[in-house]
Amino acid sequence: MSINIKFLNKEFKNPIIPASGTFGFGYEFNEFYDISILGSISLKGTTLNPRYGNPLPRIAECPNGLINAIGLQNPGVDKVISEEIPKLSKVYKDLVIANVGGHSIGEYRETCKKFNDVDKVFAIELNISCPNVKGGGMAFGIDKDVASEVVREVKKVCNKPIIVKLSPNVTNIVEMAQAVEEAGADAISLINTLVGMRFDLKSARPIISVKKGGYSGPGIYPVALRMVYEVYKAVNIPIIGMGGISSAYDVIEMMYAGASLVMVGSQNLIDPFACKKIIEDLPRVMKELKIDNLESIIGKAHIYE
């Protein structure tokens, strides 16, 4: 029985990756368990300059998930490279994915360029789909021409494979995926969060300080499955699937839809052992479903087209 996956010419010991923004810079979770079991890690969203993020409150609980509007709080790319990645390297030996956000195409270019000489980072995940960053984030991810320009400009200066993280908050997800593929994306990750709100029942005031935020959790899982399924049919580059994954069964189903790797997001905030439990349960679920090799099930649902 094999849970290994090959993705962008790199061998992963399993397909489970903590999603950016839900796992810090990784080393924090090593206090809970040995994170060396993870397939890889998508680092906390990184920008050119330090960001405090949005004012508090930034999280609201929801049925089957939560809304967050953290706002890409991070120490800036220079400190991520000089301080955070070396801390992670002490407890995690495999290569990782850097997640990059920005307020302008120039910022995306400069931030990605700085990762060129960081051997620990094997790929860049372009976050063009964050719904809770004013002046950036999703503004780049809902217009296919703008998204394509971001990818083209980053490809000019970055020597790492580029994974583009797509927003579900668009009219046509397939059109977006095809546009970034044509612009040079090496892979796609989807979906990012949906846009949501919650209100305080006593005051009628929005709970989130910036009113709206990104809704994630099991409630968005069927939407994520559908979008991964549609994009898989339309592109020739690999997909990382995410959105509400909380069990090994979810992983299998997402791979049936077309995902080569799977990112686990908000479940890490609910249960810090989530990724560990999923990885340990995968062989049991594979045996139950008579699956010998995870590679063989990628896109399996499409045989019924």
ChimeraX commands (.cxc) that place a marker at each C-alpha (Angstrom):
marker #1 position 0.00,0.00,0.00 radius 0.5
marker #1 position 1.46,3.33,-1.08 radius 0.5
marker #1 position 0.49,6.80,0.13 radius 0.5
marker #1 position 3.36,8.48,-1.75 radius 0.5
marker #1 position 2.51,11.13,-4.33 radius 0.5
marker #1 position 4.63,12.74,-7.04 radius 0.5
marker #1 position 3.87,16.41,-7.59 radius 0.5
marker #1 position 5.87,18.94,-9.65 radius 0.5
marker #1 position 8.71,16.41,-9.93 radius 0.5
marker #1 position 8.95,16.09,-6.16 radius 0.5
marker #1 position 8.15,12.95,-4.20 radius 0.5
marker #1 position 5.82,13.46,-1.24 radius 0.5
marker #1 position 5.59,10.81,1.47 radius 0.5
marker #1 position 1.86,11.50,1.69 radius 0.5
marker #1 position -0.57,14.06,0.20 radius 0.5
marker #1 position -1.37,15.92,3.44 radius 0.5
marker #1 position -0.26,19.56,3.74 radius 0.5
marker #1 position -1.41,22.07,6.37 radius 0.5
marker #1 position -2.91,25.02,4.52 radius 0.5
marker #1 position -1.38,28.47,4.72 radius 0.5
marker #1 position -2.64,30.62,7.57 radius 0.5
marker #1 position -3.80,27.70,9.70 radius 0.5
marker #1 position -0.44,26.28,10.77 radius 0.5
marker #1 position 1.75,29.30,11.45 radius 0.5
marker #1 position 5.26,28.71,10.18 radius 0.5
marker #1 position 5.01,25.06,11.16 radius 0.5
marker #1 position 7.46,24.72,14.01 radius 0.5
marker #1 position 4.80,25.86,16.52 radius 0.5
marker #1 position 2.89,22.62,15.95 radius 0.5
marker #1 position 5.96,20.50,16.67 radius 0.5
marker #1 position 5.09,20.99,20.34 radius 0.5
marker #1 position 1.98,18.86,19.74 radius 0.5
marker #1 position 3.45,16.12,17.53 radius 0.5
marker #1 position 6.39,15.26,15.28 radius 0.5
marker #1 position 5.57,17.33,12.18 radius 0.5
marker #1 position 8.08,15.36,10.10 radius 0.5
marker #1 position 5.15,13.08,9.20 radius 0.5
marker #1 position 3.60,15.83,7.03 radius 0.5
marker #1 position 3.82,15.67,3.24 radius 0.5
marker #1 position 4.82,19.33,3.21 radius 0.5
marker #1 position 3.77,22.63,4.81 radius 0.5
marker #1 position 2.34,25.76,3.21 radius 0.5
marker #1 position 3.81,28.59,5.24 radius 0.5
marker #1 position 1.84,31.46,6.73 radius 0.5
marker #1 position 1.01,34.08,4.11 radius 0.5
marker #1 position 4.01,36.33,3.54 radius 0.5
marker #1 position 4.15,39.88,2.20 radius 0.5
marker #1 position 7.00,42.17,1.19 radius 0.5
marker #1 position 6.68,44.29,4.33 radius 0.5
marker #1 position 5.52,43.38,7.86 radius 0.5
marker #1 position 1.75,43.43,8.40 radius 0.5
marker #1 position -0.15,43.60,11.67 radius 0.5
marker #1 position -3.31,42.45,9.93 radius 0.5
marker #1 position -6.85,43.57,10.61 radius 0.5
marker #1 position -8.11,45.00,13.92 radius 0.5
marker #1 position -9.75,42.69,16.44 radius 0.5
marker #1 position -12.13,40.88,16.45 radius 0.5
marker #1 position -10.99,38.81,13.48 radius 0.5
marker #1 position -12.77,35.48,13.97 radius 0.5
marker #1 position -16.45,34.52,14.16 radius 0.5
marker #1 position -17.78,31.02,14.71 radius 0.5
marker #1 position -20.31,29.63,12.23 radius 0.5
marker #1 position -22.29,26.43,11.75 radius 0.5
marker #1 position -19.87,23.91,10.23 radius 0.5
marker #1 position -16.94,26.32,10.16 radius 0.5
marker #1 position -15.69,29.79,10.98 radius 0.5
marker #1 position -15.11,33.20,9.45 radius 0.5
marker #1 position -11.66,34.75,9.70 radius 0.5
marker #1 position -10.34,38.15,8.73 radius 0.5
marker #1 position -6.78,37.93,10.03 radius 0.5
marker #1 position -5.49,40.08,7.18 radius 0.5
marker #1 position -2.20,38.31,6.43 radius 0.5
marker #1 position -0.45,39.24,9.67 radius 0.5
marker #1 position 3.22,38.38,9.20 radius 0.5
marker #1 position 6.71,39.78,9.93 radius 0.5
marker #1 position 7.57,40.44,6.27 radius 0.5
marker #1 position 9.52,38.32,3.81 radius 0.5
marker #1 position 13.02,39.21,5.07 radius 0.5
marker #1 position 12.27,38.00,8.59 radius 0.5
marker #1 position 10.43,34.96,7.28 radius 0.5
marker #1 position 13.58,33.99,5.39 radius 0.5
marker #1 position 16.09,34.93,8.10 radius 0.5
marker #1 position 14.18,33.81,11.20 radius 0.5
marker #1 position 11.05,31.72,10.63 radius 0.5
marker #1 position 12.32,29.28,8.01 radius 0.5
marker #1 position 15.53,28.49,9.98 radius 0.5
marker #1 position 13.38,27.73,13.05 radius 0.5
marker #1 position 11.24,25.40,10.98 radius 0.5
marker #1 position 14.30,23.71,9.44 radius 0.5
marker #1 position 15.39,22.52,12.88 radius 0.5
marker #1 position 12.29,20.34,13.25 radius 0.5
marker #1 position 11.16,19.69,9.67 radius 0.5
marker #1 position 13.62,18.43,7.06 radius 0.5
marker #1 position 11.44,18.24,3.95 radius 0.5
marker #1 position 10.86,21.11,1.52 radius 0.5
marker #1 position 8.00,23.55,2.01 radius 0.5
marker #1 position 5.73,25.89,0.07 radius 0.5
marker #1 position 5.95,29.66,0.58 radius 0.5
marker #1 position 2.60,31.46,0.38 radius 0.5
marker #1 position 2.89,35.00,-0.99 radius 0.5
marker #1 position 0.37,37.85,-0.87 radius 0.5
marker #1 position 0.58,41.48,-1.93 radius 0.5
marker #1 position -1.09,44.82,-2.59 radius 0.5
marker #1 position 0.40,45.25,-6.04 radius 0.5
marker #1 position 1.93,43.20,-8.82 radius 0.5
marker #1 position 5.27,44.77,-7.94 radius 0.5
marker #1 position 5.00,43.49,-4.38 radius 0.5
marker #1 position 4.24,39.97,-5.59 radius 0.5
marker #1 position 7.27,40.13,-7.88 radius 0.5
marker #1 position 9.68,41.38,-5.23 radius 0.5
marker #1 position 8.50,38.99,-2.52 radius 0.5
marker #1 position 8.67,35.94,-4.78 radius 0.5
marker #1 position 12.08,36.96,-6.08 radius 0.5
marker #1 position 13.46,36.95,-2.53 radius 0.5
marker #1 position 12.64,33.24,-2.22 radius 0.5
marker #1 position 14.80,32.30,-5.23 radius 0.5
marker #1 position 17.83,31.43,-3.11 radius 0.5
marker #1 position 15.92,29.78,-0.27 radius 0.5
marker #1 position 16.62,26.08,-0.73 radius 0.5
marker #1 position 14.01,25.08,1.86 radius 0.5
marker #1 position 11.23,26.45,-0.39 radius 0.5
marker #1 position 10.48,24.27,-3.42 radius 0.5
marker #1 position 7.44,26.22,-4.73 radius 0.5
marker #1 position 5.55,29.48,-4.32 radius 0.5
marker #1 position 1.80,29.54,-3.69 radius 0.5
marker #1 position 0.48,32.86,-5.01 radius 0.5
marker #1 position -2.39,33.98,-2.81 radius 0.5
marker #1 position -4.44,36.03,-5.25 radius 0.5
marker #1 position -7.68,35.05,-3.53 radius 0.5
marker #1 position -7.71,36.27,0.07 radius 0.5
marker #1 position -11.08,37.92,0.77 radius 0.5
marker #1 position -10.07,39.85,3.88 radius 0.5
marker #1 position -7.16,42.05,2.77 radius 0.5
marker #1 position -8.06,45.56,1.67 radius 0.5
marker #1 position -6.38,46.67,-1.53 radius 0.5
marker #1 position -5.02,43.26,-2.46 radius 0.5
marker #1 position -5.71,39.58,-2.15 radius 0.5
marker #1 position -9.00,38.77,-3.83 radius 0.5
marker #1 position -8.82,41.93,-5.95 radius 0.5
marker #1 position -6.27,40.02,-8.05 radius 0.5
marker #1 position -8.15,36.74,-8.00 radius 0.5
marker #1 position -11.54,37.66,-9.44 radius 0.5
marker #1 position -10.38,39.13,-12.76 radius 0.5
marker #1 position -8.75,36.62,-15.10 radius 0.5
marker #1 position -6.71,39.26,-16.94 radius 0.5
marker #1 position -5.28,40.69,-13.72 radius 0.5
marker #1 position -4.62,37.21,-12.32 radius 0.5
marker #1 position -2.80,36.27,-15.52 radius 0.5
marker #1 position -0.66,39.39,-15.32 radius 0.5
marker #1 position 0.37,38.59,-11.75 radius 0.5
marker #1 position 1.46,35.10,-12.80 radius 0.5
marker #1 position 3.34,36.31,-15.89 radius 0.5
marker #1 position 5.21,38.99,-13.95 radius 0.5
marker #1 position 6.17,36.63,-11.13 radius 0.5
marker #1 position 7.36,33.99,-13.59 radius 0.5
marker #1 position 9.79,36.55,-15.05 radius 0.5
marker #1 position 11.70,36.88,-11.77 radius 0.5
marker #1 position 11.04,33.67,-9.82 radius 0.5
marker #1 position 12.83,30.38,-10.48 radius 0.5
marker #1 position 10.51,28.27,-8.30 radius 0.5
marker #1 position 7.38,26.47,-9.52 radius 0.5
marker #1 position 4.31,28.70,-9.15 radius 0.5
marker #1 position 1.09,27.38,-7.60 radius 0.5
marker #1 position -1.84,29.78,-7.97 radius 0.5
marker #1 position -4.44,29.76,-5.19 radius 0.5
marker #1 position -7.85,30.45,-6.70 radius 0.5
marker #1 position -10.88,32.15,-5.19 radius 0.5
marker #1 position -14.30,30.47,-5.25 radius 0.5
marker #1 position -15.87,33.93,-5.29 radius 0.5
marker #1 position -15.96,34.12,-9.09 radius 0.5
marker #1 position -18.57,33.49,-11.76 radius 0.5
marker #1 position -16.50,30.92,-13.65 radius 0.5
marker #1 position -13.76,29.02,-11.79 radius 0.5
marker #1 position -12.78,27.08,-14.92 radius 0.5
marker #1 position -12.11,30.27,-16.85 radius 0.5
marker #1 position -9.86,31.52,-14.04 radius 0.5
marker #1 position -7.95,28.25,-13.91 radius 0.5
marker #1 position -7.39,28.19,-17.65 radius 0.5
marker #1 position -6.23,31.80,-17.62 radius 0.5
marker #1 position -3.52,31.27,-14.99 radius 0.5
marker #1 position -2.42,28.03,-16.66 radius 0.5
marker #1 position -1.99,29.88,-19.94 radius 0.5
marker #1 position -0.02,32.59,-18.11 radius 0.5
marker #1 position 2.48,30.00,-16.90 radius 0.5
marker #1 position 1.20,28.60,-13.59 radius 0.5
marker #1 position 2.77,25.23,-12.77 radius 0.5
marker #1 position -0.11,24.11,-10.52 radius 0.5
marker #1 position -3.34,25.34,-8.99 radius 0.5
marker #1 position -4.63,25.20,-5.42 radius 0.5
marker #1 position -8.32,25.62,-4.67 radius 0.5
marker #1 position -10.47,26.66,-3.07 radius 0.5
marker #1 position -9.75,29.60,-0.82 radius 0.5
marker #1 position -12.48,30.80,1.52 radius 0.5
marker #1 position -15.95,32.02,0.62 radius 0.5
marker #1 position -16.97,35.52,1.69 radius 0.5
marker #1 position -19.21,35.55,4.77 radius 0.5
marker #1 position -20.54,37.64,7.65 radius 0.5
marker #1 position -21.94,37.19,11.17 radius 0.5
marker #1 position -23.85,39.72,13.32 radius 0.5
marker #1 position -24.10,40.22,17.06 radius 0.5
marker #1 position -27.73,39.48,17.98 radius 0.5
marker #1 position -27.88,42.13,20.74 radius 0.5
marker #1 position -26.39,45.07,18.84 radius 0.5
marker #1 position -26.82,44.02,15.18 radius 0.5
marker #1 position -23.17,45.00,14.72 radius 0.5
marker #1 position -20.99,42.82,12.44 radius 0.5
marker #1 position -18.86,40.55,14.63 radius 0.5
marker #1 position -15.79,40.90,12.40 radius 0.5
marker #1 position -14.12,44.32,12.71 radius 0.5
marker #1 position -13.84,44.69,8.93 radius 0.5
marker #1 position -17.39,43.31,8.56 radius 0.5
marker #1 position -16.70,40.50,6.08 radius 0.5
marker #1 position -14.25,37.63,6.20 radius 0.5
marker #1 position -13.38,34.26,4.75 radius 0.5
marker #1 position -15.74,31.39,5.58 radius 0.5
marker #1 position -14.02,28.02,5.85 radius 0.5
marker #1 position -14.65,24.61,7.34 radius 0.5
marker #1 position -16.75,21.52,6.52 radius 0.5
marker #1 position -19.61,23.72,5.30 radius 0.5
marker #1 position -17.69,24.63,2.14 radius 0.5
marker #1 position -16.48,21.10,1.34 radius 0.5
marker #1 position -19.09,20.26,-1.34 radius 0.5
marker #1 position -18.34,23.56,-3.10 radius 0.5
marker #1 position -14.62,22.77,-3.04 radius 0.5
marker #1 position -15.20,19.28,-4.43 radius 0.5
marker #1 position -17.29,20.63,-7.29 radius 0.5
marker #1 position -14.73,23.25,-8.24 radius 0.5
marker #1 position -11.78,20.84,-8.12 radius 0.5
marker #1 position -13.79,18.42,-10.27 radius 0.5
marker #1 position -14.55,21.10,-12.88 radius 0.5
marker #1 position -11.03,22.49,-12.99 radius 0.5
marker #1 position -9.43,19.03,-13.30 radius 0.5
marker #1 position -11.32,18.51,-16.56 radius 0.5
marker #1 position -10.22,21.86,-17.95 radius 0.5
marker #1 position -6.47,22.14,-17.25 radius 0.5
marker #1 position -3.33,20.11,-17.80 radius 0.5
marker #1 position -1.51,21.12,-14.62 radius 0.5
marker #1 position -1.84,19.42,-11.23 radius 0.5
marker #1 position -4.24,20.55,-8.50 radius 0.5
marker #1 position -3.98,20.87,-4.74 radius 0.5
marker #1 position -7.48,20.49,-3.30 radius 0.5
marker #1 position -8.68,22.17,-0.13 radius 0.5
marker #1 position -11.79,23.48,1.56 radius 0.5
marker #1 position -13.38,21.88,4.60 radius 0.5
marker #1 position -11.28,18.71,4.72 radius 0.5
marker #1 position -11.43,17.06,8.12 radius 0.5
marker #1 position -10.95,13.30,7.62 radius 0.5
marker #1 position -9.15,10.66,5.57 radius 0.5
marker #1 position -12.43,9.99,3.79 radius 0.5
marker #1 position -12.51,13.63,2.67 radius 0.5
marker #1 position -8.98,13.25,1.30 radius 0.5
marker #1 position -9.95,10.25,-0.82 radius 0.5
marker #1 position -13.04,11.99,-2.16 radius 0.5
marker #1 position -11.05,15.12,-3.02 radius 0.5
marker #1 position -8.52,13.01,-4.89 radius 0.5
marker #1 position -11.33,11.30,-6.79 radius 0.5
marker #1 position -12.37,14.80,-7.92 radius 0.5
marker #1 position -8.88,15.45,-9.27 radius 0.5
marker #1 position -6.57,16.67,-6.51 radius 0.5
marker #1 position -3.02,15.33,-6.39 radius 0.5
marker #1 position -2.34,16.80,-2.95 radius 0.5
marker #1 position -4.71,17.98,-0.24 radius 0.5
marker #1 position -4.43,20.91,2.14 radius 0.5
marker #1 position -6.07,20.84,5.56 radius 0.5
marker #1 position -7.04,24.30,6.79 radius 0.5
marker #1 position -9.48,25.36,9.51 radius 0.5
marker #1 position -9.53,21.87,11.03 radius 0.5
marker #1 position -6.04,22.64,12.40 radius 0.5
marker #1 position -7.57,25.49,14.41 radius 0.5
marker #1 position -10.22,23.18,15.85 radius 0.5
marker #1 position -7.90,20.25,16.50 radius 0.5
marker #1 position -4.12,20.81,16.36 radius 0.5
marker #1 position -3.69,17.06,15.78 radius 0.5
marker #1 position -5.94,17.07,12.68 radius 0.5
marker #1 position -3.24,16.42,10.06 radius 0.5
marker #1 position -1.60,13.73,12.19 radius 0.5
marker #1 position -4.91,11.91,12.64 radius 0.5
marker #1 position -5.71,12.07,8.93 radius 0.5
marker #1 position -2.28,10.74,7.90 radius 0.5
marker #1 position -2.47,7.89,10.41 radius 0.5
marker #1 position -5.99,6.97,9.31 radius 0.5
marker #1 position -5.28,6.98,5.57 radius 0.5
marker #1 position -3.99,3.37,5.35 radius 0.5
marker #1 position -7.07,2.08,7.20 radius 0.5
marker #1 position -9.45,3.96,4.91 radius 0.5
marker #1 position -7.52,2.85,1.83 radius 0.5
marker #1 position -7.79,-0.77,2.96 radius 0.5
marker #1 position -11.53,-0.33,3.58 radius 0.5
marker #1 position -12.02,1.13,0.09 radius 0.5
marker #1 position -9.64,-1.39,-1.54 radius 0.5
marker #1 position -7.18,1.27,-2.68 radius 0.5
marker #1 position -3.57,0.10,-3.07 radius 0.5
marker #1 position -2.00,3.28,-4.41 radius 0.5
marker #1 position -3.14,6.88,-3.94 radius 0.5
marker #1 position -1.62,7.94,-7.26 radius 0.5
marker #1 position -4.09,5.65,-9.03 radius 0.5
marker #1 position -7.21,7.38,-7.70 radius 0.5
marker #1 position -6.45,10.96,-8.81 radius 0.5
marker #1 position -9.38,12.01,-10.98 radius 0.5
marker #1 position -11.09,8.61,-10.67 radius 0.5
marker #1 position -14.56,10.21,-10.55 radius 0.5
marker #1 position -14.10,11.36,-14.14 radius 0.5
marker #1 position -14.48,7.85,-15.56 radius 0.5
marker #1 position -18.22,8.43,-15.23 radius 0.5
marker #1 position -18.22,11.37,-17.65 radius 0.5
marker link #1:1,2 radius 0.2
marker link #1:2,3 radius 0.2
marker link #1:3,4 radius 0.2
marker link #1:4,5 radius 0.2
marker link #1:5,6 radius 0.2
marker link #1:6,7 radius 0.2
marker link #1:7,8 radius 0.2
marker link #1:8,9 radius 0.2
marker link #1:9,10 radius 0.2
marker link #1:10,11 radius 0.2
marker link #1:11,12 radius 0.2
marker link #1:12,13 radius 0.2
marker link #1:13,14 radius 0.2
marker link #1:14,15 radius 0.2
marker link #1:15,16 radius 0.2
marker link #1:16,17 radius 0.2
marker link #1:17,18 radius 0.2
marker link #1:18,19 radius 0.2
marker link #1:19,20 radius 0.2
marker link #1:20,21 radius 0.2
marker link #1:21,22 radius 0.2
marker link #1:22,23 radius 0.2
marker link #1:23,24 radius 0.2
marker link #1:24,25 radius 0.2
marker link #1:25,26 radius 0.2
marker link #1:26,27 radius 0.2
marker link #1:27,28 radius 0.2
marker link #1:28,29 radius 0.2
marker link #1:29,30 radius 0.2
marker link #1:30,31 radius 0.2
marker link #1:31,32 radius 0.2
marker link #1:32,33 radius 0.2
marker link #1:33,34 radius 0.2
marker link #1:34,35 radius 0.2
marker link #1:35,36 radius 0.2
marker link #1:36,37 radius 0.2
marker link #1:37,38 radius 0.2
marker link #1:38,39 radius 0.2
marker link #1:39,40 radius 0.2
marker link #1:40,41 radius 0.2
marker link #1:41,42 radius 0.2
marker link #1:42,43 radius 0.2
marker link #1:43,44 radius 0.2
marker link #1:44,45 radius 0.2
marker link #1:45,46 radius 0.2
marker link #1:46,47 radius 0.2
marker link #1:47,48 radius 0.2
marker link #1:48,49 radius 0.2
marker link #1:49,50 radius 0.2
marker link #1:50,51 radius 0.2
marker link #1:51,52 radius 0.2
marker link #1:52,53 radius 0.2
marker link #1:53,54 radius 0.2
marker link #1:54,55 radius 0.2
marker link #1:55,56 radius 0.2
marker link #1:56,57 radius 0.2
marker link #1:57,58 radius 0.2
marker link #1:58,59 radius 0.2
marker link #1:59,60 radius 0.2
marker link #1:60,61 radius 0.2
marker link #1:61,62 radius 0.2
marker link #1:62,63 radius 0.2
marker link #1:63,64 radius 0.2
marker link #1:64,65 radius 0.2
marker link #1:65,66 radius 0.2
marker link #1:66,67 radius 0.2
marker link #1:67,68 radius 0.2
marker link #1:68,69 radius 0.2
marker link #1:69,70 radius 0.2
marker link #1:70,71 radius 0.2
marker link #1:71,72 radius 0.2
marker link #1:72,73 radius 0.2
marker link #1:73,74 radius 0.2
marker link #1:74,75 radius 0.2
marker link #1:75,76 radius 0.2
marker link #1:76,77 radius 0.2
marker link #1:77,78 radius 0.2
marker link #1:78,79 radius 0.2
marker link #1:79,80 radius 0.2
marker link #1:80,81 radius 0.2
marker link #1:81,82 radius 0.2
marker link #1:82,83 radius 0.2
marker link #1:83,84 radius 0.2
marker link #1:84,85 radius 0.2
marker link #1:85,86 radius 0.2
marker link #1:86,87 radius 0.2
marker link #1:87,88 radius 0.2
marker link #1:88,89 radius 0.2
marker link #1:89,90 radius 0.2
marker link #1:90,91 radius 0.2
marker link #1:91,92 radius 0.2
marker link #1:92,93 radius 0.2
marker link #1:93,94 radius 0.2
marker link #1:94,95 radius 0.2
marker link #1:95,96 radius 0.2
marker link #1:96,97 radius 0.2
marker link #1:97,98 radius 0.2
marker link #1:98,99 radius 0.2
marker link #1:99,100 radius 0.2
marker link #1:100,101 radius 0.2
marker link #1:101,102 radius 0.2
marker link #1:102,103 radius 0.2
marker link #1:103,104 radius 0.2
marker link #1:104,105 radius 0.2
marker link #1:105,106 radius 0.2
marker link #1:106,107 radius 0.2
marker link #1:107,108 radius 0.2
marker link #1:108,109 radius 0.2
marker link #1:109,110 radius 0.2
marker link #1:110,111 radius 0.2
marker link #1:111,112 radius 0.2
marker link #1:112,113 radius 0.2
marker link #1:113,114 radius 0.2
marker link #1:114,115 radius 0.2
marker link #1:115,116 radius 0.2
marker link #1:116,117 radius 0.2
marker link #1:117,118 radius 0.2
marker link #1:118,119 radius 0.2
marker link #1:119,120 radius 0.2
marker link #1:120,121 radius 0.2
marker link #1:121,122 radius 0.2
marker link #1:122,123 radius 0.2
marker link #1:123,124 radius 0.2
marker link #1:124,125 radius 0.2
marker link #1:125,126 radius 0.2
marker link #1:126,127 radius 0.2
marker link #1:127,128 radius 0.2
marker link #1:128,129 radius 0.2
marker link #1:129,130 radius 0.2
marker link #1:130,131 radius 0.2
marker link #1:131,132 radius 0.2
marker link #1:132,133 radius 0.2
marker link #1:133,134 radius 0.2
marker link #1:134,135 radius 0.2
marker link #1:135,136 radius 0.2
marker link #1:136,137 radius 0.2
marker link #1:137,138 radius 0.2
marker link #1:138,139 radius 0.2
marker link #1:139,140 radius 0.2
marker link #1:140,141 radius 0.2
marker link #1:141,142 radius 0.2
marker link #1:142,143 radius 0.2
marker link #1:143,144 radius 0.2
marker link #1:144,145 radius 0.2
marker link #1:145,146 radius 0.2
marker link #1:146,147 radius 0.2
marker link #1:147,148 radius 0.2
marker link #1:148,149 radius 0.2
marker link #1:149,150 radius 0.2
marker link #1:150,151 radius 0.2
marker link #1:151,152 radius 0.2
marker link #1:152,153 radius 0.2
marker link #1:153,154 radius 0.2
marker link #1:154,155 radius 0.2
marker link #1:155,156 radius 0.2
marker link #1:156,157 radius 0.2
marker link #1:157,158 radius 0.2
marker link #1:158,159 radius 0.2
marker link #1:159,160 radius 0.2
marker link #1:160,161 radius 0.2
marker link #1:161,162 radius 0.2
marker link #1:162,163 radius 0.2
marker link #1:163,164 radius 0.2
marker link #1:164,165 radius 0.2
marker link #1:165,166 radius 0.2
marker link #1:166,167 radius 0.2
marker link #1:167,168 radius 0.2
marker link #1:168,169 radius 0.2
marker link #1:169,170 radius 0.2
marker link #1:170,171 radius 0.2
marker link #1:171,172 radius 0.2
marker link #1:172,173 radius 0.2
marker link #1:173,174 radius 0.2
marker link #1:174,175 radius 0.2
marker link #1:175,176 radius 0.2
marker link #1:176,177 radius 0.2
marker link #1:177,178 radius 0.2
marker link #1:178,179 radius 0.2
marker link #1:179,180 radius 0.2
marker link #1:180,181 radius 0.2
marker link #1:181,182 radius 0.2
marker link #1:182,183 radius 0.2
marker link #1:183,184 radius 0.2
marker link #1:184,185 radius 0.2
marker link #1:185,186 radius 0.2
marker link #1:186,187 radius 0.2
marker link #1:187,188 radius 0.2
marker link #1:188,189 radius 0.2
marker link #1:189,190 radius 0.2
marker link #1:190,191 radius 0.2
marker link #1:191,192 radius 0.2
marker link #1:192,193 radius 0.2
marker link #1:193,194 radius 0.2
marker link #1:194,195 radius 0.2
marker link #1:195,196 radius 0.2
marker link #1:196,197 radius 0.2
marker link #1:197,198 radius 0.2
marker link #1:198,199 radius 0.2
marker link #1:199,200 radius 0.2
marker link #1:200,201 radius 0.2
marker link #1:201,202 radius 0.2
marker link #1:202,203 radius 0.2
marker link #1:203,204 radius 0.2
marker link #1:204,205 radius 0.2
marker link #1:205,206 radius 0.2
marker link #1:206,207 radius 0.2
marker link #1:207,208 radius 0.2
marker link #1:208,209 radius 0.2
marker link #1:209,210 radius 0.2
marker link #1:210,211 radius 0.2
marker link #1:211,212 radius 0.2
marker link #1:212,213 radius 0.2
marker link #1:213,214 radius 0.2
marker link #1:214,215 radius 0.2
marker link #1:215,216 radius 0.2
marker link #1:216,217 radius 0.2
marker link #1:217,218 radius 0.2
marker link #1:218,219 radius 0.2
marker link #1:219,220 radius 0.2
marker link #1:220,221 radius 0.2
marker link #1:221,222 radius 0.2
marker link #1:222,223 radius 0.2
marker link #1:223,224 radius 0.2
marker link #1:224,225 radius 0.2
marker link #1:225,226 radius 0.2
marker link #1:226,227 radius 0.2
marker link #1:227,228 radius 0.2
marker link #1:228,229 radius 0.2
marker link #1:229,230 radius 0.2
marker link #1:230,231 radius 0.2
marker link #1:231,232 radius 0.2
marker link #1:232,233 radius 0.2
marker link #1:233,234 radius 0.2
marker link #1:234,235 radius 0.2
marker link #1:235,236 radius 0.2
marker link #1:236,237 radius 0.2
marker link #1:237,238 radius 0.2
marker link #1:238,239 radius 0.2
marker link #1:239,240 radius 0.2
marker link #1:240,241 radius 0.2
marker link #1:241,242 radius 0.2
marker link #1:242,243 radius 0.2
marker link #1:243,244 radius 0.2
marker link #1:244,245 radius 0.2
marker link #1:245,246 radius 0.2
marker link #1:246,247 radius 0.2
marker link #1:247,248 radius 0.2
marker link #1:248,249 radius 0.2
marker link #1:249,250 radius 0.2
marker link #1:250,251 radius 0.2
marker link #1:251,252 radius 0.2
marker link #1:252,253 radius 0.2
marker link #1:253,254 radius 0.2
marker link #1:254,255 radius 0.2
marker link #1:255,256 radius 0.2
marker link #1:256,257 radius 0.2
marker link #1:257,258 radius 0.2
marker link #1:258,259 radius 0.2
marker link #1:259,260 radius 0.2
marker link #1:260,261 radius 0.2
marker link #1:261,262 radius 0.2
marker link #1:262,263 radius 0.2
marker link #1:263,264 radius 0.2
marker link #1:264,265 radius 0.2
marker link #1:265,266 radius 0.2
marker link #1:266,267 radius 0.2
marker link #1:267,268 radius 0.2
marker link #1:268,269 radius 0.2
marker link #1:269,270 radius 0.2
marker link #1:270,271 radius 0.2
marker link #1:271,272 radius 0.2
marker link #1:272,273 radius 0.2
marker link #1:273,274 radius 0.2
marker link #1:274,275 radius 0.2
marker link #1:275,276 radius 0.2
marker link #1:276,277 radius 0.2
marker link #1:277,278 radius 0.2
marker link #1:278,279 radius 0.2
marker link #1:279,280 radius 0.2
marker link #1:280,281 radius 0.2
marker link #1:281,282 radius 0.2
marker link #1:282,283 radius 0.2
marker link #1:283,284 radius 0.2
marker link #1:284,285 radius 0.2
marker link #1:285,286 radius 0.2
marker link #1:286,287 radius 0.2
marker link #1:287,288 radius 0.2
marker link #1:288,289 radius 0.2
marker link #1:289,290 radius 0.2
marker link #1:290,291 radius 0.2
marker link #1:291,292 radius 0.2
marker link #1:292,293 radius 0.2
marker link #1:293,294 radius 0.2
marker link #1:294,295 radius 0.2
marker link #1:295,296 radius 0.2
marker link #1:296,297 radius 0.2
marker link #1:297,298 radius 0.2
marker link #1:298,299 radius 0.2
marker link #1:299,300 radius 0.2
marker link #1:300,301 radius 0.2
marker link #1:301,302 radius 0.2
marker link #1:302,303 radius 0.2
marker link #1:303,304 radius 0.2
marker link #1:304,305 radius 0.2
view
